[in-house]
Amino acid sequence: MLFAALAQILMQQTAPAVVWNQPAPATIEAPAAPPAPSTSLPDWALADPFAYERAHCSAMVRGSTPLETCQAEARAQLAAALGDALPDALKPVGMPDDCRMAREAGGGSAYARQCGPQQRTGAVATPPPEQDCRSRPARGGGFTSECRPTSGQEDEGLKLRLWGDD
């Protein structure tokens, strides 16, 4: 009986009151998004313009069209659709913002503003020196290889000069 009385008291505790007539709080509306430009590009192209350029200018898609022509066309479409949101790396050549700071030709420390297509130079590859390799028996069995340059200049290793002897 004591248990039933305790259960009755616990069940009669007051629950928080719900007020149904209170007005709803004013909602803050987000600013309207600018209308999307009408373009024939798919949504994924606008979300990832680099992927669009790669997919559009794939050798299997572009066929006999030269790569440079296809890239220029794709970049022009992306520039028209994205406007200022177009990444700098995809801006078509000749756009007003196609400028960068580059070191002056005189070798000075000042940088000058240069506009236009960027010039890229390839790295100069130097082949390894030609060597003459010979095998000889090694201590403890087996063979070891000894290589020397064939140019006549042998690398004599580290030299340590003491007391000014030349």
C-alpha angles and dihedrals in degrees: 000000000000089000092054092051093051091048090051091052093048092049093052094060111126116260120213110276119247116219112205100178099061113113117248116255116261112264121226111231119218116237113266113264115241111260113266113250114253106250138148091234117112121244092252090058091057091046094049112019093174091059090048092054092048093047095042094048098042112135091242093052102040095046112186095353110115115251094239092054092048093048092049090051094047093047092049090052091048092047091052092048101040102031110181092001091070111114115248092241091061099047110124117248113269097031114142093250094052090112133114140175113258135174114265118257092242090070093246123147094246121100123221129201111252122189129194136051116342118246116225124194125200122239115260109241118213113199118228114262117270112256138197110220124192130181121226134173115273128217112268093026135295129068136280130200124231118195128193131178114261093213091086094248109109121196103234093190126228117358122198117193118200127192095004099292111158 
